[in-house]
Amino acid sequence: MKEITVTVIDNDVEKALRILKKKIQNDGLFKRLKVKKNFEKPCQYRRRKMREAIRRQRIAASRSRRKRS
């Protein structure tokens, strides 16, 4: 796991919390915690992994199309 740090400037804790939440969300930690919270059947695990792989492929394909244009 990589280390996530946020600096608090001028005692603005609310802003630092917003930045921390955004960093955690972009890292995917919330998603992993949600998945680990409950037991996942093996068939559901495979289905979820397949959906994630398809989504990654779709995103990569759209990025490569943008580069060509």
PyMOL commands that set and color helices and strands:
alter all, ss='L'
color gray80, all
select helices_A, chain A and resi 13-27+29-37+42-68
alter helices_A, ss='H'
color red, helices_A
deselect
rebuild
show_as cartoon
